[in-house]
């Protein structure tokens, strides 16, 4: 890469923040020997430092961090169901389901067809038993 | 994510964003608490899965939207940099979110976003220069 005068250098137009994050070997060599490009890089570095200090001003102060953590813990804990509550709720749901299912089972079971089968089975059992006894 | 990690994340990452928007520590604190409550009521999974980009973007979006309402409610004095410009600039320069994502969050076109960032950059640097000049004069 050719070194040019300080007043104007075409390569300085190509220098941006990307040059700082991913410097190429050719460009680095050129920047070292070119005052215009060196000045441009220095400007970019100054800009980056200004931005860093600008955003740093808005970092969480320690007293606010403590207060915020206390309030957030309160909110999160109040809206998160505890394990004990989950178990109680689960047991309640299980019992209610068991009752409902037992009821439905009996309702379906007590039908003329099923009663007939039950009666016939009982009768056959008694006959068989009396035959064995005799 | 455990509750302590969620709280740390909200205090260290989302509070600075709220503070940047409102420039008032107590208002920013309340903003983070209110948005956390709203998100928790909507869905508990969002805060627990902050590694997902969609959840992070949703949180930033909620903070921005509520900050806009707060600013109107409490009649905070209009500053030289608008909330939209601040959001665009902060998320792009400090958080490093992609322009596409920020444009989606602010519901604007990418070209408008670039204009916002550029204008915010100019205003931020003018402000920083002014502050440093005032500091020099005071010394």
HADDOCK unambig.tbl for C-alpha pairs under 7 A between the chains (distance, minus, plus):
assign (segid A and resid 58 and name CA) (segid B and resid 16 and name CA) 5.23 0.50 0.50
assign (segid A and resid 58 and name CA) (segid B and resid 19 and name CA) 6.14 0.50 0.50
assign (segid A and resid 58 and name CA) (segid B and resid 20 and name CA) 5.93 0.50 0.50
assign (segid A and resid 59 and name CA) (segid B and resid 16 and name CA) 5.15 0.50 0.50
assign (segid A and resid 60 and name CA) (segid B and resid 11 and name CA) 6.96 0.50 0.50
assign (segid A and resid 60 and name CA) (segid B and resid 12 and name CA) 6.34 0.50 0.50
assign (segid A and resid 60 and name CA) (segid B and resid 15 and name CA) 6.56 0.50 0.50
assign (segid A and resid 60 and name CA) (segid B and resid 16 and name CA) 5.89 0.50 0.50
assign (segid A and resid 65 and name CA) (segid B and resid 11 and name CA) 6.08 0.50 0.50
assign (segid A and resid 68 and name CA) (segid B and resid 11 and name CA) 6.67 0.50 0.50
assign (segid A and resid 68 and name CA) (segid B and resid 29 and name CA) 6.27 0.50 0.50
assign (segid A and resid 69 and name CA) (segid B and resid 7 and name CA) 6.04 0.50 0.50
assign (segid A and resid 69 and name CA) (segid B and resid 11 and name CA) 6.88 0.50 0.50
assign (segid A and resid 71 and name CA) (segid B and resid 33 and name CA) 6.98 0.50 0.50
assign (segid A and resid 72 and name CA) (segid B and resid 7 and name CA) 6.30 0.50 0.50
assign (segid A and resid 72 and name CA) (segid B and resid 33 and name CA) 6.13 0.50 0.50
assign (segid A and resid 73 and name CA) (segid B and resid 7 and name CA) 6.94 0.50 0.50
assign (segid A and resid 75 and name CA) (segid B and resid 37 and name CA) 6.38 0.50 0.50
assign (segid A and resid 79 and name CA) (segid B and resid 40 and name CA) 6.90 0.50 0.50
